[in-house]
Amino acid sequence: MPRRAALRMGAPATAGQKLYLRGACPDEQLAAGPLPVTVTVDGATLPATAIRPGDSAFELVFALPDSVVGKKEMRITVEVGRVIRPPSDPRELGLAFGAFEVR
C-alpha cells in the first residue's frame, strides 16, 4: 500500500469481535525506528499503534467500535507515518498486507 489505503469489508455481527490486520513490513522501512500506524473504522480512529524493528511480519489487533456492530459493511482506512521509495521503483511504499479479518 502507499501512505494511505482504504477498503470496505463486512462489519462484525456481534459485539466483542476484533479487527485483525496481518502483513509484512520491509526491514528498510523499520531502519528509521518504529513505524506509526493509524487505523480508522467508519471515521472513528482506533488506538495508536506502531510496528517495531524486528516485527517485519506483523499482526495488529483492534477492538471495533460498537457503532459498526450489525452493519452490512464498514470502511477501514490505514495510514502509515512514513513511506520508502526503493531506487528501482518510483512508487512510495508503506506496508504489504496479507489479510484483514474480523473475528
C-alpha angles and dihedrals in degrees: 000000000000122000091297133022135173136197141168122232140162114289123231116280094210137028116265097040115130138215115241121195118189128183149108134282118199115241086233088063092053096048089093092054134261115000113227114225124194120194126188128188116201088338096310112121113227122215114295118259140172138207109233131213108275092034097094089142105050144178119196119194125197134180109235123232116256088235091076098047111119096009119131092236143354133207117238122196122189123190129180126210095233141005136212129224112207113215092242095048127060093203126098108238129201116164139341114229125203100178145009110193140170117208 
